[in-house]
Amino acid sequence: MKILINTPPLNSPAGVSNHYMGLKPYFSRKVVYNKFLTTNYIRKRIKFQFLHKPLRLIMMGYDAIKFIILLIVYQRPVVLLNPSFNETAIKRDLFFLSIAKFFSCKAAVFIHGWDKEYLGKIFNGVIRFHPAWKKADAFFVLAQEFKGYLEKLGIKAPVYLTTTKVNDKLIEGINGNTKRKEIQNILFLARVEKSKGIFTTIDAFKILKKKWPDLKLRVVGPGKMLNQAKAYAEDEGINNIIFTGPLYGEDLKNEFIIADLYILPTHSEGMPTSVLEAMAFGLPVITRPVGGLIDFFENGKMGYMIESLDPVDYAAKIEELIKNSKKYSEICENNMRYAKEHFMASDIALNLERILSGL
């Protein structure tokens, strides 16, 4: 039996596309990708807004026909849908689910992200949660918290906890001997936005610089607030902050290699891939208790999860590791070992395939 995975185009560097691009080499031959077009795909390529709505309708028709052809060609494959829990994606994938069930296919749903405002409206009865979702044969989520949401929505199908991944190729040749014994370079790798904690990070770094003037902060990634973050650092007179913009391949790998600690004071997440990658490179992680991190992260053993967004709290925990080289080294070794045992793409792909094949 074939497995048909619905995914956006794989040329996107983040989100669902990034996840399945990383898993693709490790699936068996029976896994097929159906790449559908998204609204963002149209917005980025068509400047004239008056064309967006008719093009979306054409796009939906094209995707529906292609999806039906694949269901017929592969003789009722197991279907895996990949929405985020927001109004646009939920409506889109309910359409795909309805088609799959019409053709008597087994269908699973992997919910990657959650719009808490939209979810709240459903819980409060403002928006109706369509009962057709209860026809899905299984669900995948990234955190125990999200499993609770589905139970509250009345989902009776099995709900599996899974994770994002670390690409095996990313850490080829990396071992414990590559890590330094002290903290010199702090890495922030994410979209450069307030919700990811960029300004908390810069302010924490400013505090640390008063005692350790040679420290460096490397900010890697694109984002709406990139120019504002640069201007803020300059206005505050904070030197030794390097803004690289987005990096890929060997350039991205090199940032993890030269880093000594990873920081992500994010406001909310599903399961941040960058945290898992940082751990795989043996970096202590300073972050917040969000999403799937809550289910496995051990404070003091993997770094620190900090509830607040106060830069003083982040600076204090980093200072603790700067002063305690033994604890720093122990966290480095533990994180590398744990990531290799739990987050590798090759293992996650096989486990996902095993569950889907058993539906």
Buried (B, 14 or more C-beta within 10 A) or exposed (E): EBBBBBBBEBEBEBBBBBBBBBBBEBBEEBBBBBBBBBBEBBEEEEEEEEEBEEBBEEBBEEBBEBBBEBBEEBEBBBBBBBBBBBEBBBEBBBBBBEBBBEBEBBBBBBBBBBBEEBBEBBEEEEBEBBEEBEBBBBBBBBBEBBBEBBEEBEBEBEBBBBBBBBBBEBBEEBEEEBBBEEBBBBBBBBBBBBBBBBBBBBBBBBBBBEEEEEBBBBBBBBBEBBEBBBEBBEEEEBEBBEBEEBBEEEEBBEBBBBBBBBBBBBEEBBBBBBBBBBBBBBBBBBBBEBBBBEBBBEEEBBBBBBEEBBBEBBBBBBBEBBEEEEBBBBBBEBBBBBBBEBBBBBBBBBEBBEBBBEB
